Amino acid sequence: MTQKIKRQPSLGISLLPILFAIILLVYGVGILRANAAIMLLLISMFVTFISIFYLGYSWEELLDKGIRPTIDRAMGAILILMMVGPMVGAWLVSGTIPYFIYLGLQILTPKTFLVSATVLCAISSIMTGTSWGTAATLGVALMGVAYGLGIPLSIAAGAVVVGSYLGDKLSPISDTTILAAATAEVDIFDHIRSMLWTTIPAFLISLIIYQIFSFKIAGSIDYSRIEQLINGIDETFNLSPVLLLPPIVVFYLSYKKVPSIPALWIGTLLAMLLAMTVQGAGFKNVVTAMYSGGNFKTPVPELDNLLNRGGITSMVSSIATVFMAYIFAGEMEYTGMLGTILEAIKKSFIKGKVGNLILSTSLTGIITGLVTGNSYLSIIVPGRIYHPVFKEFGIKLNVLSRTTEDSGTVVVPLIPWSAAGVYMTATLGVPTQSYAPWAIMCYLGFIFAWIYGYTGKAIWKEEKTVK
C-alpha cells in the first residue's frame, strides 16, 4: 500500500479552525450558553475533516499519534475531576463543609470576606503548591460562606481563583512553577524572585479592588438571613472540630507532595468514616451522596440549595468538555497547524525589539492555552520556542520563565473550555465567564509583563564575560 502524501498546513489553513473555534465558543458558549462539550465536538469534527480531506492524514493516524497521546496527558485532570465530585458529596454528608460554613458565617463579615478568602486561599496554595486542591477544599467551603453572607458568587469565585493560583505561581513545590523554571532552564528560586515583579503588584491591586467593593455591598446584607443559615446548620448536623480533619489531612499530604489522587482518596475515606460515626449516616446514604450529591431537608430552604450539590454525576459535563478539548488540541498539534501559527508569530512580529519579544512570548502562551486548554503546554510551547531568542537578545532566562507563567498558568483558568476553567466552574459552581472579570490577578500579570517589556523595567540582561 502506498502512503498518502501529506500537505504542510499553510497559515491560512491553520487559522481556519481557530476562527471556527472562536465563533462557536464565543457565540455558542458565551452568548447562547450552549454546552461547551458539544461546541468542542463540532470544532474537533471540523479539524478532522481538514486533516483528512485536505492535509492527507488518515483517521487511524490522527487517533493513534495525535488524539491518544494528548488524551493520555489529560488523564490526570480527568481523574481529579472524577474524584472531586464524590469527595464533595462525602464532605457534605459528613458535615465537614457545613461546619466550615458555620464557622465562616460566625467569624467573617461582608466587609472582610473577599480579602480574607483571597489571603486564606493564597496561604493554602503556597503551602501545598496546588490551586486545584485549594479550590476543592477551602474554596468550596468559602463559596458556601459567601452565599450565606450575601456576597455575589461570581466575585467570591474570582477571589478564590486568585488566591488559589497565587501558590501555583509562587510556591516552590507547585508543578507549574517547577515546570516553568525547568523549561526556561533557570534556578527555581531565581524564577520565583522574577515572578514577584508581576505577581505581587497584580495580587495587591486585586485585594484593593475586593476591599473597595466589600465596603459598597456591606450595607445591603440581610443579617437575619445569616442567623437563619447558622441555626439551620446547627439543627441539621452534629458539629465538632473533628469534622475539619479531612481538609487538614489533604492539605498536609499535598504539602508533603503526596500525589493528588491518593490525597483526595484519603480525604474522602475520612469523610465517609465521619459521616457514619459523627452524623450517624448509613453506608448507602453516604455512597448515594458521593454519586448524586447531597439530598438534605433542612429547616431553611436556602440552606438546601447550598448543600444539595456534589457527587460524581455533577462532573459528567466537565469531564466531557475536557475530553473534547484535548481531542481538538491533539489534532491541531499533531498536524502541525498549531506550530504553523506560532512560528508565524515568532518570525513576523519580533523584529529585534524587546517589547515585541515579551509580547510575542506572552501571546504565544495565551494562544496555546486558548487552543489546547492545557496549562502545561501554555508554558512549554513558548518556553521552548523563545528560549534561543532570549539568549540571542542577551536577556536573562528568568524573564522568559516569568512571562510563560504570567501568560499560561494563571490565564488558563479564565478559558471556559480549558481543563482549569472547567474544573473551577464545576468545583465552585460559577461559570468561568462570570468569575473571569473578578479573577483580577490572572490577567493583570501579563499586562504588567507587557508594560515591563516596552519600558525595560525588570528586563535583566546577562552579564558579558570579558576574555
Summary of the structure (lengths in Angstrom):
residues: 467
radius of gyration: 23.2
end to end distance: 60.1
largest distance: 80.5
contacts: 1777
relative contact order: 0.15
helix: 79%
strand: 0%
